[in-house]
Amino acid sequence: MSRTPASPTSSSLASKLVVYLVLIVCALPVVFPLYYAVVGGIMTPSDLASYPPKLVPTGIDLGNFSSALETIPLARQYLNSAIQTGIVTICQLITSVLAAYAFAFLRMWAKTAMFALFMVTLMVPWEAIILPNYLLISDLGLTKGPLTYLGLTLPFLAHAFGTFLLRQSFLQFPLEVRDAAVMDGCGHLRFLWRILIPLSKPAIAAVGVYVFMTTWNQYFWPLILGNDDRYKTLQIGVSMLNDAESSSPTLILAGVTLALLPTLALVIFGQRFIIRGLTAGAVK
């Protein structure tokens, strides 16, 4: 008696189900802390303190967010983080685009060696240069008053990772198009602004998202630089909730949720740019 072979459609569906099941299992350890932070921020104190822990709140207490804002100057710290992140992101995009253009298109002596030296800076650990950076910023007087914004941003205005990523993207640009633009009298800045940047938006957006998330989540540098409470960033403010006299787990999780919102929204709406930007230049 002959067996009826399984149809290609059913086998393909079964393989997809297995793949999705494996992906869900792998995603749970990553997604669960995020879920619990958001859910814990809207739980009542009794729900959060119950044993065994409740994963679904029986009641919603939105007052945790207002209490967190009243306990510490979280709104001002939100503004500080936004200013720091905005300055660093814009400046890194400008320096990365210009440096990547130079390494990709300009003719210069020992360009390969200079680019290799440039990339070596990625291997220098941040812990090795944080003390010289702090001493320089402190000697310049950038740790007091509004000048603290300069101290928070000055060491991060340029970075080799963005230059490397954009250079790889620029190298995929057709040289015929650039030669035609040069023949028409298009200079470097005009070619960069009118042609290259519009056609490289995914890679530039990926660099912008990466820089934004990295800067927004900085903790150690703002911690040692922020002597004035008025200029402390949001990540420092969330840690201050743990030290507050009226602190509770619900307040801390509410503060964590408020800190997560910008990066979470950026990842959700900008993930296609991240994927397209990071894979640019991977395949010729």
Phi and psi restraints in degrees (value plus and minus 20) as a CYANA .aco file:
   2 SER   PHI    -103.5   -63.5
   2 SER   PSI     124.8   164.8
   3 ARG   PHI    -106.3   -66.3
   3 ARG   PSI     127.0   167.0
   4 THR   PHI    -107.4   -67.4
   4 THR   PSI      98.8   138.8
   5 PRO   PHI     -84.8   -44.8
   5 PRO   PSI     127.8   167.8
   6 ALA   PHI     -85.9   -45.9
   6 ALA   PSI     120.0   160.0
   7 SER   PHI     -89.2   -49.2
   7 SER   PSI     128.6   168.6
   8 PRO   PHI     -79.4   -39.4
   8 PRO   PSI     -51.5   -11.5
   9 THR   PHI     -87.3   -47.3
   9 THR   PSI     -63.7   -23.7
  10 SER   PHI     -87.8   -47.8
  10 SER   PSI     -59.6   -19.6
  11 SER   PHI     -87.4   -47.4
  11 SER   PSI     -58.2   -18.2
  12 SER   PHI     -86.0   -46.0
  12 SER   PSI     -59.3   -19.3
  13 LEU   PHI     -85.6   -45.6
  13 LEU   PSI     -59.7   -19.7
  14 ALA   PHI     -85.3   -45.3
  14 ALA   PSI     -60.9   -20.9
  15 SER   PHI     -86.0   -46.0
  15 SER   PSI     -57.9   -17.9
  16 LYS   PHI     -85.3   -45.3
  16 LYS   PSI     -59.8   -19.8
  17 LEU   PHI     -83.4   -43.4
  17 LEU   PSI     -60.2   -20.2
  18 VAL   PHI     -84.3   -44.3
  18 VAL   PSI     -63.3   -23.3
  19 VAL   PHI     -82.1   -42.1
  19 VAL   PSI     -66.1   -26.1
  20 TYR   PHI     -84.7   -44.7
  20 TYR   PSI     -56.8   -16.8
  21 LEU   PHI     -84.5   -44.5
  21 LEU   PSI     -63.0   -23.0
  22 VAL   PHI     -84.4   -44.4
  22 VAL   PSI     -61.1   -21.1
  23 LEU   PHI     -85.3   -45.3
  23 LEU   PSI     -59.1   -19.1
  24 ILE   PHI     -85.1   -45.1
  24 ILE   PSI     -62.9   -22.9
  25 VAL   PHI     -83.5   -43.5
  25 VAL   PSI     -60.2   -20.2
  26 CYS   PHI     -91.0   -51.0
  26 CYS   PSI     -49.3    -9.3
  27 ALA   PHI    -100.1   -60.1
  27 ALA   PSI     -43.0    -3.0
  28 LEU   PHI     -77.4   -37.4
  28 LEU   PSI     -66.8   -26.8
  29 PRO   PHI     -82.2   -42.2
  29 PRO   PSI     -43.7    -3.7
  30 VAL   PHI    -105.8   -65.8
  30 VAL   PSI     -61.4   -21.4
  31 VAL   PHI    -100.2   -60.2
  31 VAL   PSI     -51.5   -11.5
  32 PHE   PHI     -80.9   -40.9
  32 PHE   PSI     -65.6   -25.6
  33 PRO   PHI     -79.6   -39.6
  33 PRO   PSI     -57.7   -17.7
  34 LEU   PHI     -84.7   -44.7
  34 LEU   PSI     -64.5   -24.5
  35 TYR   PHI     -81.6   -41.6
  35 TYR   PSI     -64.8   -24.8
  36 TYR   PHI     -89.3   -49.3
  36 TYR   PSI     -52.6   -12.6
  37 ALA   PHI     -84.7   -44.7
  37 ALA   PSI     -63.9   -23.9
  38 VAL   PHI     -89.3   -49.3
  38 VAL   PSI     -66.5   -26.5
  39 VAL   PHI     -86.6   -46.6
  39 VAL   PSI     -60.2   -20.2
  40 GLY   PHI     -84.7   -44.7
  40 GLY   PSI     -47.8    -7.8
  41 GLY   PHI     -90.4   -50.4
  41 GLY   PSI     -42.1    -2.1
  42 ILE   PHI    -127.5   -87.5
  42 ILE   PSI     -18.6    21.4
  43 MET   PHI     -97.1   -57.1
  43 MET   PSI     136.4   176.4
  44 THR   PHI     -98.7   -58.7
  44 THR   PSI     134.5   174.5
  45 PRO   PHI     -76.1   -36.1
  45 PRO   PSI     -54.6   -14.6
  46 SER   PHI     -87.6   -47.6
  46 SER   PSI     -58.0   -18.0
  47 ASP   PHI     -85.9   -45.9
  47 ASP   PSI     -61.6   -21.6
  48 LEU   PHI     -90.7   -50.7
  48 LEU   PSI     -48.9    -8.9
  49 ALA   PHI    -111.3   -71.3
  49 ALA   PSI     -20.3    19.7
  50 SER   PHI     -91.7   -51.7
  50 SER   PSI     135.4   175.4
  51 TYR   PHI    -152.5  -112.5
  51 TYR   PSI     108.0   148.0
  52 PRO   PHI     -87.7   -47.7
  52 PRO   PSI     136.7   176.7
  53 PRO   PHI     -79.8   -39.8
  53 PRO   PSI     121.6   161.6
  54 LYS   PHI    -111.0   -71.0
  54 LYS   PSI     110.8   150.8
  55 LEU   PHI    -113.3   -73.3
  55 LEU   PSI     -36.1     3.9
  56 VAL   PHI    -144.3  -104.3
  56 VAL   PSI     103.0   143.0
  57 PRO   PHI     -89.7   -49.7
  57 PRO   PSI     121.3   161.3
  58 THR   PHI    -104.9   -64.9
  58 THR   PSI     -40.3    -0.3
  59 GLY   PHI    -164.9  -124.9
  59 GLY   PSI     134.1   174.1
  60 ILE   PHI    -130.4   -90.4
  60 ILE   PSI     106.2   146.2
  61 ASP   PHI    -142.0  -102.0
  61 ASP   PSI      72.4   112.4
  62 LEU   PHI     -95.5   -55.5
  62 LEU   PSI     -28.1    11.9
  63 GLY   PHI     -87.6   -47.6
  63 GLY   PSI     -34.2     5.8
  64 ASN   PHI     -82.0   -42.0
  64 ASN   PSI     -55.9   -15.9
  65 PHE   PHI     -91.1   -51.1
  65 PHE   PSI     -62.9   -22.9
  66 SER   PHI     -86.7   -46.7
  66 SER   PSI     -55.5   -15.5
  67 SER   PHI     -86.4   -46.4
  67 SER   PSI     -58.9   -18.9
  68 ALA   PHI     -84.6   -44.6
  68 ALA   PSI     -58.2   -18.2
  69 LEU   PHI     -89.2   -49.2
  69 LEU   PSI     -48.2    -8.2
  70 GLU   PHI    -104.2   -64.2
  70 GLU   PSI     -47.2    -7.2
  71 THR   PHI     -89.0   -49.0
  71 THR   PSI     -62.6   -22.6
  72 ILE   PHI    -153.3  -113.3
  72 ILE   PSI     141.8   181.8
  73 PRO   PHI     -94.5   -54.5
  73 PRO   PSI      45.7    85.7
  74 LEU   PHI     -88.0   -48.0
  74 LEU   PSI     -52.8   -12.8
  75 ALA   PHI     -84.7   -44.7
  75 ALA   PSI     -62.6   -22.6
  76 ARG   PHI     -85.4   -45.4
  76 ARG   PSI     -58.5   -18.5
  77 GLN   PHI     -89.5   -49.5
  77 GLN   PSI     -51.5   -11.5
  78 TYR   PHI     -80.1   -40.1
  78 TYR   PSI     -65.0   -25.0
  79 LEU   PHI     -83.5   -43.5
  79 LEU   PSI     -61.7   -21.7
  80 ASN   PHI     -81.2   -41.2
  80 ASN   PSI     -65.0   -25.0
  81 SER   PHI     -84.2   -44.2
  81 SER   PSI     -58.8   -18.8
  82 ALA   PHI     -85.4   -45.4
  82 ALA   PSI     -61.4   -21.4
  83 ILE   PHI     -85.2   -45.2
  83 ILE   PSI     -67.9   -27.9
  84 GLN   PHI     -80.2   -40.2
  84 GLN   PSI     -68.1   -28.1
  85 THR   PHI     -86.0   -46.0
  85 THR   PSI     -60.4   -20.4
  86 GLY   PHI     -84.3   -44.3
  86 GLY   PSI     -64.7   -24.7
  87 ILE   PHI     -83.8   -43.8
  87 ILE   PSI     -67.2   -27.2
  88 VAL   PHI     -84.6   -44.6
  88 VAL   PSI     -62.8   -22.8
  89 THR   PHI     -83.9   -43.9
  89 THR   PSI     -67.4   -27.4
  90 ILE   PHI     -83.6   -43.6
  90 ILE   PSI     -65.5   -25.5
  91 CYS   PHI     -87.7   -47.7
  91 CYS   PSI     -59.7   -19.7
  92 GLN   PHI     -86.9   -46.9
  92 GLN   PSI     -55.6   -15.6
  93 LEU   PHI     -84.6   -44.6
  93 LEU   PSI     -62.1   -22.1
  94 ILE   PHI     -84.9   -44.9
  94 ILE   PSI     -70.2   -30.2
  95 THR   PHI     -87.1   -47.1
  95 THR   PSI     -56.5   -16.5
  96 SER   PHI     -88.5   -48.5
  96 SER   PSI     -62.1   -22.1
  97 VAL   PHI     -83.6   -43.6
  97 VAL   PSI     -65.8   -25.8
  98 LEU   PHI     -86.1   -46.1
  98 LEU   PSI     -63.9   -23.9
  99 ALA   PHI     -87.7   -47.7
  99 ALA   PSI     -60.6   -20.6
 100 ALA   PHI     -84.4   -44.4
 100 ALA   PSI     -58.5   -18.5
 101 TYR   PHI     -83.0   -43.0
 101 TYR   PSI     -62.0   -22.0
 102 ALA   PHI     -83.9   -43.9
 102 ALA   PSI     -64.5   -24.5
 103 PHE   PHI     -91.8   -51.8
 103 PHE   PSI     -43.4    -3.4
 104 ALA   PHI    -111.4   -71.4
 104 ALA   PSI     -55.4   -15.4
 105 PHE   PHI    -140.4  -100.4
 105 PHE   PSI     -50.5   -10.5
 106 LEU   PHI     -99.2   -59.2
 106 LEU   PSI     126.5   166.5
 107 ARG   PHI    -113.2   -73.2
 107 ARG   PSI     103.9   143.9
 108 MET   PHI    -168.5  -128.5
 108 MET   PSI     139.1   179.1
 109 TRP   PHI     -91.0   -51.0
 109 TRP   PSI     113.9   153.9
 110 ALA   PHI      33.8    73.8
 110 ALA   PSI      23.2    63.2
 111 LYS   PHI     -84.6   -44.6
 111 LYS   PSI     -60.1   -20.1
 112 THR   PHI     -85.0   -45.0
 112 THR   PSI     -61.7   -21.7
 113 ALA   PHI     -86.4   -46.4
 113 ALA   PSI     -58.9   -18.9
 114 MET   PHI     -86.9   -46.9
 114 MET   PSI     -58.3   -18.3
 115 PHE   PHI     -87.6   -47.6
 115 PHE   PSI     -58.7   -18.7
 116 ALA   PHI     -82.7   -42.7
 116 ALA   PSI     -62.2   -22.2
 117 LEU   PHI     -83.9   -43.9
 117 LEU   PSI     -57.7   -17.7
 118 PHE   PHI     -82.0   -42.0
 118 PHE   PSI     -61.0   -21.0
 119 MET   PHI     -93.3   -53.3
 119 MET   PSI     -43.3    -3.3
 120 VAL   PHI     -80.8   -40.8
 120 VAL   PSI     -47.5    -7.5
 121 THR   PHI     -82.0   -42.0
 121 THR   PSI     -42.9    -2.9
 122 LEU   PHI     -88.0   -48.0
 122 LEU   PSI     -42.3    -2.3
 123 MET   PHI    -106.2   -66.2
 123 MET   PSI     -28.9    11.1
 124 VAL   PHI    -101.0   -61.0
 124 VAL   PSI      98.6   138.6
 125 PRO   PHI     -87.2   -47.2
 125 PRO   PSI     125.9   165.9
 126 TRP   PHI     -80.5   -40.5
 126 TRP   PSI     -54.0   -14.0
 127 GLU   PHI     -82.5   -42.5
 127 GLU   PSI     -45.2    -5.2
 128 ALA   PHI     -98.2   -58.2
 128 ALA   PSI     -40.8    -0.8
 129 ILE   PHI    -136.5   -96.5
 129 ILE   PSI     -19.7    20.3
 130 ILE   PHI     -88.3   -48.3
 130 ILE   PSI     -56.2   -16.2
 131 LEU   PHI     -88.2   -48.2
 131 LEU   PSI     -69.1   -29.1
 132 PRO   PHI     -78.5   -38.5
 132 PRO   PSI     -58.7   -18.7
 133 ASN   PHI     -82.8   -42.8
 133 ASN   PSI     -63.3   -23.3
 134 TYR   PHI     -85.6   -45.6
 134 TYR   PSI     -62.5   -22.5
 135 LEU   PHI     -82.9   -42.9
 135 LEU   PSI     -60.1   -20.1
 136 LEU   PHI     -85.6   -45.6
 136 LEU   PSI     -67.6   -27.6
 137 ILE   PHI     -83.1   -43.1
 137 ILE   PSI     -59.3   -19.3
 138 SER   PHI     -87.6   -47.6
 138 SER   PSI     -61.6   -21.6
 139 ASP   PHI     -85.1   -45.1
 139 ASP   PSI     -50.6   -10.6
 140 LEU   PHI     -99.5   -59.5
 140 LEU   PSI     -25.7    14.3
 141 GLY   PHI      54.6    94.6
 141 GLY   PSI       8.9    48.9
 142 LEU   PHI    -117.8   -77.8
 142 LEU   PSI      11.0    51.0
 143 THR   PHI    -139.7   -99.7
 143 THR   PSI      -8.6    31.4
 144 LYS   PHI    -152.3  -112.3
 144 LYS   PSI     117.2   157.2
 145 GLY   PHI      43.9    83.9
 145 GLY   PSI    -174.5  -134.5
 146 PRO   PHI     -80.7   -40.7
 146 PRO   PSI     -41.6    -1.6
 147 LEU   PHI     -85.2   -45.2
 147 LEU   PSI     -32.3     7.7
 148 THR   PHI     -80.2   -40.2
 148 THR   PSI     -52.1   -12.1
 149 TYR   PHI     -80.2   -40.2
 149 TYR   PSI     -59.1   -19.1
 150 LEU   PHI     -86.6   -46.6
 150 LEU   PSI     -60.1   -20.1
 151 GLY   PHI     -83.8   -43.8
 151 GLY   PSI     -55.5   -15.5
 152 LEU   PHI     -90.8   -50.8
 152 LEU   PSI     -49.3    -9.3
 153 THR   PHI    -126.0   -86.0
 153 THR   PSI     -46.6    -6.6
 154 LEU   PHI     -76.4   -36.4
 154 LEU   PSI     -63.0   -23.0
 155 PRO   PHI     -91.8   -51.8
 155 PRO   PSI     -25.5    14.5
 156 PHE   PHI    -141.4  -101.4
 156 PHE   PSI      -1.0    39.0
 157 LEU   PHI     -94.9   -54.9
 157 LEU   PSI     -34.6     5.4
 158 ALA   PHI    -163.0  -123.0
 158 ALA   PSI     126.3   166.3
 159 HIS   PHI    -171.4  -131.4
 159 HIS   PSI     125.2   165.2
 160 ALA   PHI     -94.1   -54.1
 160 ALA   PSI     -45.4    -5.4
 161 PHE   PHI     -85.0   -45.0
 161 PHE   PSI     -65.6   -25.6
 162 GLY   PHI     -82.6   -42.6
 162 GLY   PSI     -59.2   -19.2
 163 THR   PHI     -83.1   -43.1
 163 THR   PSI     -63.8   -23.8
 164 PHE   PHI     -81.7   -41.7
 164 PHE   PSI     -66.7   -26.7
 165 LEU   PHI     -83.9   -43.9
 165 LEU   PSI     -62.7   -22.7
 166 LEU   PHI     -92.8   -52.8
 166 LEU   PSI     -53.7   -13.7
 167 ARG   PHI     -81.7   -41.7
 167 ARG   PSI     -62.8   -22.8
 168 GLN   PHI     -82.4   -42.4
 168 GLN   PSI     -56.4   -16.4
 169 SER   PHI     -90.6   -50.6
 169 SER   PSI     -61.9   -21.9
 170 PHE   PHI     -86.0   -46.0
 170 PHE   PSI     -50.8   -10.8
 171 LEU   PHI     -86.2   -46.2
 171 LEU   PSI     -39.6     0.4
 172 GLN   PHI    -104.5   -64.5
 172 GLN   PSI     -25.4    14.6
 173 PHE   PHI     -92.1   -52.1
 173 PHE   PSI     113.9   153.9
 174 PRO   PHI     -82.3   -42.3
 174 PRO   PSI     105.1   145.1
 175 LEU   PHI     -87.1   -47.1
 175 LEU   PSI     -45.1    -5.1
 176 GLU   PHI     -83.6   -43.6
 176 GLU   PSI     -58.7   -18.7
 177 VAL   PHI     -85.9   -45.9
 177 VAL   PSI     -61.1   -21.1
 178 ARG   PHI     -86.0   -46.0
 178 ARG   PSI     -61.8   -21.8
 179 ASP   PHI     -83.8   -43.8
 179 ASP   PSI     -57.5   -17.5
 180 ALA   PHI     -86.8   -46.8
 180 ALA   PSI     -57.9   -17.9
 181 ALA   PHI     -86.3   -46.3
 181 ALA   PSI     -58.6   -18.6
 182 VAL   PHI     -86.4   -46.4
 182 VAL   PSI     -60.3   -20.3
 183 MET   PHI     -82.7   -42.7
 183 MET   PSI     -50.4   -10.4
 184 ASP   PHI    -103.5   -63.5
 184 ASP   PSI     -14.2    25.8
 185 GLY   PHI      67.3   107.3
 185 GLY   PSI       1.3    41.3
 186 CYS   PHI    -103.8   -63.8
 186 CYS   PSI     101.1   141.1
 187 GLY   PHI    -100.0   -60.0
 187 GLY   PSI    -199.5  -159.5
 188 HIS   PHI     -82.2   -42.2
 188 HIS   PSI     -71.4   -31.4
 189 LEU   PHI     -86.8   -46.8
 189 LEU   PSI     -58.3   -18.3
 190 ARG   PHI     -87.4   -47.4
 190 ARG   PSI     -62.1   -22.1
 191 PHE   PHI     -83.0   -43.0
 191 PHE   PSI     -60.8   -20.8
 192 LEU   PHI     -85.3   -45.3
 192 LEU   PSI     -65.7   -25.7
 193 TRP   PHI     -98.0   -58.0
 193 TRP   PSI     -59.9   -19.9
 194 ARG   PHI    -109.0   -69.0
 194 ARG   PSI     -48.4    -8.4
 195 ILE   PHI    -137.7   -97.7
 195 ILE   PSI     -75.3   -35.3
 196 LEU   PHI     -90.2   -50.2
 196 LEU   PSI     -68.1   -28.1
 197 ILE   PHI     -82.3   -42.3
 197 ILE   PSI     -66.6   -26.6
 198 PRO   PHI     -79.9   -39.9
 198 PRO   PSI     -52.8   -12.8
 199 LEU   PHI    -104.9   -64.9
 199 LEU   PSI     -26.6    13.4
 200 SER   PHI    -135.9   -95.9
 200 SER   PSI       4.8    44.8
 201 LYS   PHI     -79.0   -39.0
 201 LYS   PSI     -60.0   -20.0
 202 PRO   PHI     -80.3   -40.3
 202 PRO   PSI     -64.2   -24.2
 203 ALA   PHI     -86.8   -46.8
 203 ALA   PSI     -62.0   -22.0
 204 ILE   PHI     -85.3   -45.3
 204 ILE   PSI     -59.9   -19.9
 205 ALA   PHI     -84.7   -44.7
 205 ALA   PSI     -58.0   -18.0
 206 ALA   PHI     -83.4   -43.4
 206 ALA   PSI     -62.2   -22.2
 207 VAL   PHI     -83.2   -43.2
 207 VAL   PSI     -62.5   -22.5
 208 GLY   PHI     -82.1   -42.1
 208 GLY   PSI     -62.5   -22.5
 209 VAL   PHI     -85.0   -45.0
 209 VAL   PSI     -63.4   -23.4
 210 TYR   PHI     -82.2   -42.2
 210 TYR   PSI     -66.1   -26.1
 211 VAL   PHI     -85.5   -45.5
 211 VAL   PSI     -60.9   -20.9
 212 PHE   PHI     -80.1   -40.1
 212 PHE   PSI     -69.5   -29.5
 213 MET   PHI     -87.2   -47.2
 213 MET   PSI     -59.5   -19.5
 214 THR   PHI     -83.7   -43.7
 214 THR   PSI     -63.9   -23.9
 215 THR   PHI     -92.8   -52.8
 215 THR   PSI     -60.8   -20.8
 216 TRP   PHI     -81.1   -41.1
 216 TRP   PSI     -55.0   -15.0
 217 ASN   PHI    -113.1   -73.1
 217 ASN   PSI     -10.8    29.2
 218 GLN   PHI     -82.9   -42.9
 218 GLN   PSI     120.0   160.0
 219 TYR   PHI    -147.8  -107.8
 219 TYR   PSI     -71.0   -31.0
 220 PHE   PHI     -87.8   -47.8
 220 PHE   PSI     -65.2   -25.2
 221 TRP   PHI     -84.2   -44.2
 221 TRP   PSI     -68.6   -28.6
 222 PRO   PHI     -82.5   -42.5
 222 PRO   PSI     -47.8    -7.8
 223 LEU   PHI     -86.9   -46.9
 223 LEU   PSI     -65.4   -25.4
 224 ILE   PHI    -101.5   -61.5
 224 ILE   PSI     -36.4     3.6
 225 LEU   PHI    -117.3   -77.3
 225 LEU   PSI     -47.0    -7.0
 226 GLY   PHI    -103.3   -63.3
 226 GLY   PSI      61.9   101.9
 227 ASN   PHI     -97.7   -57.7
 227 ASN   PSI     -44.7    -4.7
 228 ASP   PHI    -121.4   -81.4
 228 ASP   PSI     107.2   147.2
 229 ASP   PHI     -81.3   -41.3
 229 ASP   PSI     -44.6    -4.6
 230 ARG   PHI     -90.6   -50.6
 230 ARG   PSI     -38.1     1.9
 231 TYR   PHI    -138.6   -98.6
 231 TYR   PSI      -2.2    37.8
 232 LYS   PHI    -100.1   -60.1
 232 LYS   PSI     128.6   168.6
 233 THR   PHI    -109.2   -69.2
 233 THR   PSI     156.2   196.2
 234 LEU   PHI     -85.2   -45.2
 234 LEU   PSI     -58.1   -18.1
 235 GLN   PHI     -83.8   -43.8
 235 GLN   PSI     -55.0   -15.0
 236 ILE   PHI     -89.1   -49.1
 236 ILE   PSI     -57.9   -17.9
 237 GLY   PHI     -82.9   -42.9
 237 GLY   PSI     -59.0   -19.0
 238 VAL   PHI     -83.9   -43.9
 238 VAL   PSI     -59.5   -19.5
 239 SER   PHI     -88.3   -48.3
 239 SER   PSI     -49.0    -9.0
 240 MET   PHI     -87.9   -47.9
 240 MET   PSI     -46.0    -6.0
 241 LEU   PHI     -81.6   -41.6
 241 LEU   PSI     -52.7   -12.7
 242 ASN   PHI     -90.4   -50.4
 242 ASN   PSI     -45.6    -5.6
 243 ASP   PHI    -115.1   -75.1
 243 ASP   PSI     -28.6    11.4
 244 ALA   PHI     -88.0   -48.0
 244 ALA   PSI     128.9   168.9
 245 GLU   PHI     -84.1   -44.1
 245 GLU   PSI     -55.6   -15.6
 246 SER   PHI    -116.8   -76.8
 246 SER   PSI       2.2    42.2
 247 SER   PHI     -90.5   -50.5
 247 SER   PSI     128.7   168.7
 248 SER   PHI    -166.9  -126.9
 248 SER   PSI     139.5   179.5
 249 PRO   PHI     -77.8   -37.8
 249 PRO   PSI     -54.2   -14.2
 250 THR   PHI     -86.3   -46.3
 250 THR   PSI     -58.8   -18.8
 251 LEU   PHI     -85.8   -45.8
 251 LEU   PSI     -61.9   -21.9
 252 ILE   PHI     -83.2   -43.2
 252 ILE   PSI     -64.8   -24.8
 253 LEU   PHI     -88.1   -48.1
 253 LEU   PSI     -52.5   -12.5
 254 ALA   PHI     -84.9   -44.9
 254 ALA   PSI     -62.1   -22.1
 255 GLY   PHI     -84.4   -44.4
 255 GLY   PSI     -60.3   -20.3
 256 VAL   PHI     -82.2   -42.2
 256 VAL   PSI     -61.0   -21.0
 257 THR   PHI     -82.7   -42.7
 257 THR   PSI     -62.8   -22.8
 258 LEU   PHI     -82.3   -42.3
 258 LEU   PSI     -56.8   -16.8
 259 ALA   PHI     -91.7   -51.7
 259 ALA   PSI     -47.6    -7.6
 260 LEU   PHI     -99.1   -59.1
 260 LEU   PSI     -45.2    -5.2
 261 LEU   PHI     -75.8   -35.8
 261 LEU   PSI     -67.8   -27.8
 262 PRO   PHI     -83.5   -43.5
 262 PRO   PSI     -65.9   -25.9
 263 THR   PHI     -88.7   -48.7
 263 THR   PSI     -55.9   -15.9
 264 LEU   PHI     -84.5   -44.5
 264 LEU   PSI     -64.5   -24.5
 265 ALA   PHI     -84.1   -44.1
 265 ALA   PSI     -58.1   -18.1
 266 LEU   PHI     -85.8   -45.8
 266 LEU   PSI     -60.2   -20.2
 267 VAL   PHI     -89.2   -49.2
 267 VAL   PSI     -60.6   -20.6
 268 ILE   PHI     -85.3   -45.3
 268 ILE   PSI     -66.3   -26.3
 269 PHE   PHI    -110.2   -70.2
 269 PHE   PSI     -34.2     5.8
 270 GLY   PHI    -135.0   -95.0
 270 GLY   PSI      -8.8    31.2
 271 GLN   PHI     -87.1   -47.1
 271 GLN   PSI     -51.4   -11.4
 272 ARG   PHI     -87.5   -47.5
 272 ARG   PSI     -53.7   -13.7
 273 PHE   PHI     -90.4   -50.4
 273 PHE   PSI     -56.4   -16.4
 274 ILE   PHI     -82.5   -42.5
 274 ILE   PSI     -66.4   -26.4
 275 ILE   PHI     -85.9   -45.9
 275 ILE   PSI     -66.8   -26.8
 276 ARG   PHI     -86.1   -46.1
 276 ARG   PSI     -56.8   -16.8
 277 GLY   PHI     -91.0   -51.0
 277 GLY   PSI     -61.7   -21.7
 278 LEU   PHI     -93.0   -53.0
 278 LEU   PSI     -43.3    -3.3
 279 THR   PHI    -114.2   -74.2
 279 THR   PSI     -21.9    18.1
 280 ALA   PHI     -85.3   -45.3
 280 ALA   PSI     107.2   147.2
 281 GLY   PHI      66.9   106.9
 281 GLY   PSI     -21.3    18.7
 282 ALA   PHI     -95.4   -55.4
 282 ALA   PSI     -52.0   -12.0
 283 VAL   PHI    -145.3  -105.3
 283 VAL   PSI     111.2   151.2
